[in-house]
Amino acid sequence: MKTIQQILPSLGVLSLLSVVNASLYNEIIEVPGGQVTGASAFNESSAPSYIPNWRNISTWKGIPYAGDPSSENRWKPPQPVEPWNGTLKATSFGLTCPSDSTGDDIGEDCLTINIWSPATSPNAGLPVMIWSYAGGEGSSSSIYDGAGMAGKGVVFVSYNYRVGPLAWLALPELAEESANNATSNYGLLDGTKALKWVYENIASFGGDPESIVLAGHSFGSGMSYHLMNSFETKGLIKGVIAMSGIKDPYDPNIWGYGSDYRNLTWATNFSTTYAASLNATNVADLRALSLEDILSGTGTSELIGFDPVLNYHSIPNTYLESVENGAPNNVPVMVGNAYDEDGISLSTNYTVAEYESLLDSTYGPYAKELLAHYPANTTAEATTNYFNLLRGGYCTSTWSWAERFSKSSDKDLFFYLWNHVPPGELGATHGSEVPYALGNLYAQTSYNYTDVDYAVADLMSSYWANFVKTRNPNQGGSFTNTTGTLPYWSANVPAENSNFWVGSGWKQVPVAAEAIMQLQLEYFKWATPVAF
């Protein structure tokens, strides 16, 4: 790779000064597989006025971090990168990893990485955030644009990982092939490979490999949690941000969230049924199938049933054991929820009879006591209080997880509740907080954001960037608005029963009434006698 020092002698003084101040996308950077160049994240017409350092922000998109996982490489750990000729112009996103459909921008050769960096020197040593996307999405989605975080002084990295049957198939024959006698979790192996790629290469992009924080939303928060709990990543991670995906191990509503996984027996039976629906008698048959056939193999099962698997390797222990015994990466954590998630449908109304029936069928012996706390005499009251009951449940669930975490870790934990309603939305719904947290409202062209929204995004993304920098959302200098201050966010103290409102209010508030929290926790253990 040519360095700045090698280029300078051939330039005049004025040109020399322009190169010294140039963004890194002008450099040719060596990575596994070959050389890459990037591009400017913004131009004069697209640059947001509230990102003053936009000219310094470089981006590289679609850099392969592993080989093509199709055909003979299906259901194998990520393979080495295949070298390319010449210099790769990393200016376009790679293919999206397929989950349940195909298309021009979807394909199995999808294991690529994207980087946004504000560095003007490879020696900048800036903190790094690695983002794992939610289920059914891809790193090219505009809500994961990383220039907003780069504007706060963070090197932002996103990556693609396998999902669906290509990620979570669990068959005995695959275990026999494995050096670790472990089947499934190829998506987690992709995440591990991407993390190690970042650790080994991010310094060339101005990042500090010793200051990596994992972050993600929904299923992506579970990816971050599982990577934190992996012995394969020990020492590589300095913090985790888990958004809308972490619940108490006894919570029956844990299914479908980031911490969700299947036990090996269930996953093996499910995968065997899936293979039979494709008339495949062995792994070789499955590898010979087209992608379209792989994604059509529902049969008596559903593709949505594919989840990470407790295989005692990439997921080394149960969820309860991981939080009570401590993770291999003992690091600070930021965790929280949105106000209107966990099954809340704000366009739905419930009559009093429907409400009482829901409580009876769901909460069993606890229904009557909960109804006393959330009474209803009208449809409006029934609808409002049903949603309030759900909110109290998921906030209590995450708080209970945080309490367990605090007993097994000496690191700080910061617990939040997102409560801002974006324009045109009915509530502070699942996922609505992501563009605010990443500071990329400029990329969400379908919303008519107001000054209030931009102010919320500035505050929220400052907390997130600060946590990446210092593992404390209050410290790091990310909030530079001279007309306001960053409200103080206290680290979690379980005995205090509080979380921090982000979006509106910006203060510590009780999670729920003590009596309601106790009822919810008792209900969890009644509904889930054996912890997750």
N, C-alpha and C positions, 0 to 999 in steps of 0.2 A: 504494500500500500504506500502511495506517495504521501508524505507528511507535509504539513505547512512549511517546515524548514526546507524541504527539498524543492518546493515550488517557488519560494520567495526569490531566489537569485535571478530568476528569469523575468521578474516584474519590476516596473518602475516604482518610485516611492508612493505615488498616489494609489496605484493598484495594490501595493503592499498593505497599505492601511485598510483598504476595502476588504482584503482577504482576512486580515487579522480579526476584523469585526464581523466576518461572514458567519452565517448559520452553518451548522454541520452538514446540511443536505448537500452543500457544494463539495464535500469531501468524498473520496472513494474509500469505503470502509470494508475491511476484510471480515467475513463471517464464515462459519462452516458452510461449505458449498461454493464459495466464490466471493466476488466483490459486489457491493451494492452502492447505489446512490439514492437520495430521496428527493423531496420537494419541499417548498415552503407550504406551511399549513394554511396561510392566508395570502390574499393579494390586496391591493389598495381598495378594491370595491367590496370585498367580502369581510374585511377585518372588523371585528366589533370594537367600538370606541373604548369599551371598558377593559380591554386587554392591551395595555400600553406597550408590552414587549412583543407584540404579535410578529414583528419582523424577524425576531430571533427564533421563532418556533418552527422547527423542522419536523417533517413526518416521513416515515418509511412504512409502506404498506405491502402486505403479501409476501414477506420474507419467509421462505420455507425453514422450519425448525426441525423437520423430520421428513422421511421419505414418504412416497405414495403408499397409503395403507389399504389399497384395493387388491383384488385378485388373491394371489398367494400370500399377501401381507394382511389380509383380513383377519381380525381377531388375533393379532400378534402385538407385542409391545411396539411402540413407535420405532421405526427403523432409521438408520443414519440418513442424513440428507444426501440427495443425489446431486453431484456437482453440476453447475451450469457453465456455459461458455461465455466469455466476455463479462461485461458489467451489467448486473440486473438493475434496471430502473424500477425501484420499488415504489411506484406511484399509484398502484391500483390494488384494491383488496383482492385477496385470493378467493377461491370458491368457498361457499358456505357448506359446512358439513351436513349431510342429509339426515333428516329425522323421520319424516313421514311423506315426503314428496320429492320430486325432481324438478329441474329447471335449468336454464342456461347458466345461472350463477351458482348452481348447487352441484357438488360432485365429491367423490371420495378422496381425491387428491387435495385435501383441504387443510392440512396441518401447517398453517402459516401464522406469522406473528406481525403485529403492527406496533409502531413506536411513535410517540410524540415527545419531542425534547426541546426545552428552551435553551439548551446549552450552546455556547459559542466556542467551546473548547472540549476536546475529549477528556480533559483533566478536570472538568467542572465538579464531578463527584456529587451529583444531585440525588436526592432520595427518589425511590422508585415505587410506583403502584402498579401491580399486575392485576388486571380485571378479568374475572370469569363471568361470562354472560348467563342469562337465565335460560331455562329449557326452551327448546324450539326456536331459538334465535341464533344469531351469528355475530361475530365481532365487527362486521361492516355496518351494523345498524347505527343510524345517526345518534341514537341516545347514548352510544358508547364512544362518541367522538372525544378524543383525549386532549384537544388543544386547550380546553378550558382549564384542565389541571396543569398543563404545561405553563399556562399563563400565571399560575400560582407558584411556579418554581419547582414542579414535580415532573419527573420523567414518567409518562403514562404508557403502559404496555397492555395491549389486549391480544388475545390469541384464540384460535379455533381449536376445538377438541371434539372428538367423536361422540355422538349421542345416539339414542335409540338402540335398535338391535345391533348396530355396528359397534356400539360401545359396551353394552351390558349383557351380551349373550353369555350364558353360563352352561357349559357342557363338560362332562367328564373327559372327553377326548381332548378338549382344549387344556384342561389341567395337566393331562399326561404330556402334552407338548411343552408346557411351561417349565422353565428352569426352577421355578419356585413352587411347582405343583399347585398353582393358583389359577382359577378360571375367572373370566369376566374383568370388569373395571378397566377396560382399555381407554375409556375417556379420562379416568384418573391418571393412568400411566402417561397419557398425552399431557395432562396438566403438570405432572412431575417433570417430564421432558422439557416442556416450555419453561418451567421455573429454572431448571438447570441451565438451559440455553441463555436465559436472561442473566443468571449469575455469572456465567462465563464470558458473556459478550457485551453486557450493557455499558461497561466502562467506555467502550469505543463510541457510544452515543451520548456520553456526558453523564451517565448514571453511576451510582455507588452500589456495587453488588453487596455491600455489607449493610445496606439500608433498604431492604425490600419488604414492602407490606402487601399482602394479598387482600383483594376486595372482590365483592360480588353481590348480586341481588338474586333473591329467590333461589332457584337451583344453583345459581352461581355462588351464593353464599355457602351452600353445602359443599360445593367444590373447594372453596377456600378453607372451610372447616376440616374436611377430610384431608386436604394437603397439610394443614397444620398438625393433624393427628397422625401423620405418616412418618415412620422411621427413615424412609428414603429421602425426606426433605429436612431432616434435623439439622439445625444450624443455618439454614438458608433463609429463614423467615424471621422478620423482626416485629411483625404485628399483623393483625387480621381485622378487616371490616366486614361483618356479616349482616347484610341488610335483608330483612324479611325472609328468614329461613331457619332460624334457630328456635327450638321449642323445648319444653321439659320432656325428659325421656319417658314419662308416663302419660303425656298428653295424647289422647286417642286421635286428635286432629293433626298429628305429625305427618301423616301420609300426604304425599304430594309436595312437601316442603324440602328445603335444602338438605336437611339432616336425614331425609328419607333414604332407606336402603332395604333390601330384601335379604332374608336369610338364605343360605346356600341351597337348602332343600327346596324351598319354594321356587327360587330362581332357576334351579336345574329342571324342575318339573315344567315350569312355564316355558323355558327355552326348548325343551324336548318337544312339547306340544307345538310350539312355533315351527321348529324344524320339520316336523311331520306334516304340517299344513303346506309346506313347500315340496313335499315328497323327497326330502333329503334324508338319507340314511346315515350320513357321516359328514364330517367337516369339509372333506374334499368336495362333496356335492354342493355344499353351501357356498364354498369359495368359487365354484364354477358358475354360479347363478349371476344374472345381471343385477344391477342395482335396483332396477324397477321391480324385479321379482323379489328381491330381499325386502323391499318396502311394502310389497303387497301381501306379505305372508302373515295375514291376520288369523285366518282359519277360525279356530274356537277361542283364540286369544286376541288381545288388543296390543298394538305397538306401544300404547301409553304405559303398559305394564313393565316395560324395561326400565330398570333403575339400577343404581350401584348395588353391589352385592357384598355382604359380610363374608369375605373369603379368607380373613385372618392373615392377609398379606398387605395389599394396598389399603384395605380397611382392616387394621390389625386387631380391633376389639370392638365391643358393643358401644353404642352411643352413651349408655349410662356409665360404663367403665371409663370411657374416654374423658368424661367431664368430672367424674369423682376421683379418678386416679391421676389426672393431669395428662396433657398432651406431650409428645416428644419435643414439640416446639412450645416452650413455656413463654408466651409473649403477651403483651397487652392486646386487648380486644375491644372493638366498638361494635355494638349490636343493638338492633331495634326493629320497629315495625312501622307500618302506616296505620293511620287511624281507621281507615275503611278497607280492611282486607279480611282474610280468613273466612271467605264464604259470604261476606256482606254484599248484597245486591240492592243498591239504593233505589232502583226502579221497581222493587217488589213491595207489595203491601200484604200484611197478614191480618186476618180477622182474629178476634179474641179466641175463638174456638181453635183456629189453626195454630195460634201461638201456644196455647195451653197443650195442644196435642204434640207439638214439636218438643216442648219441654219434657213431657212425659216420656216420649219415645227416645229422647236423647239422654236425658239426665237421670232417668229412673228414680231412685229413692231421694235424690237431691232436688227434684223438680219443684216440690211444694215450697221448700225453703227459698229456692232461687226466685220463685214466683212472688214470694213475699217481698223480696228485695227489688224485683222488677215487675210490679203489678200492671195490669192493663184492663181498662173498662171500655175502650174504644179501639177501632182499627188503627187509628193514628198512634195511640199509646202502645198497642201490641207491636206494631212495626218498629217504633222507636226503641222500645225496651228490649226487643229481641236482638236488635243490632247492638245495643249497649251491653247486653249479656255476652254476646260474641266478643266485643272489644275487651271487656273485663277478662274473658277467658284467655285470649291470646297474649294480652299484656301480662297477666299473671303467669302464663306459661313461660314466656321469655324471662321474666323476673326470676322465676324459680330456677331456670337453667343458670342464670347469672349468679344466683346464690350458691348453687353447687360449684360453679366455676371458681368463685371467690374462696371457697374452702380448700380447693386443690391447687390454687395458683397464688403466688405472691405478687402477680402483676396487676396493673390497673385495668378495670373494665368500665366502659362508658356506655350507658343504656339510654336510648332515645325513643321518642314517638313522633313521627312525622304527621303534621296536622294542617298543612296548607292545601287549599283546594285550587288547582290550576284552572285557568280560564276554560269554560265550556265543560268542565267535569262536574259530576254530581257530588264528589267527595274527594278526600285525600286517599285515593285508591292505591292498590298494590301496583308498584312500579312507577307511580306518578312522580316520586321523589328523585328518581335517578338523574334526569337532566339537571336538576337543581344541585344535587350533591356533586356532580361532575362539572358543573359550571358551564354547560354547553347549550343554553337556551337558544343561542344563535343558530344552532343546527336543526331546531324543531320548527320547521316552517308551517306546520299545520295549526299552530297555536298563536293566538293574538295576545302575547304577553304584555303586561303593564309594567310600570315602574316598580310597583310593589313586588312583582315576580322577580325582576332583576335584582332587587334589594335582597329578597329571600335567597336567591341563588348565590349572591356574593357572600352572605353570611354562612350559608350551609357549606358551600364549597371551600370556604376558608377553614372551617372546622375539619373537614375531611383532609384537606391539604396539610394542615397543621399536624394532624395525627400521623400522616405519612412521614413528615419531617422529624417529629419529636416523640411520637406515640402519646401525645397529649393534645387534644383538640384546642386547648387554650393557648398553646405556645408554638411559635414557628414563624410569626410575622406575615402570614398569608393575607390577613385582612388589612388592607391599606387605605380604606375609605376614611378620609380625614373628617367626615361629618358625623361619624358614629363610632361606637366601640363594640367589641365582641363580647356579648354576655358570658359570664363565667359558667362553665359546665363542670359540675362536681363529678369526680370518679364515683362509681357505684359503691354504696354501702348497703348491703341487703337489709340490715335491720331498720334502715330509714324508709324502706318501701317507697322509692321514688324513681321517676325517670325524667328525662330532660326533653321538653317540647322543642322541636325544631320546625320552623315554618311559620308559626304564629305563637306568640307568648314568650318563647326563648327563656324558659325558667324550669326549675325543678318542681314537679307536681307528684302527688301520690299516684301509684299505679292503679289502685282501686281501694275500696273500703276493706279494712282488715277482715271483717266477717265474710265478705264476698270472696276474697282471695282464699281464705281457709276452705270455704265450700268448694271452690273450683279445684283446689289441690286434692281434696278428699274425693271429688268426682273423678279426677284423673286416675287415681289409684284404684277406684272401683271399676272404671271402664277398661283399664289396662293393668291387670294384676301383675303381669310380667313386663318389666320395663323394656323399652326399646333399646 
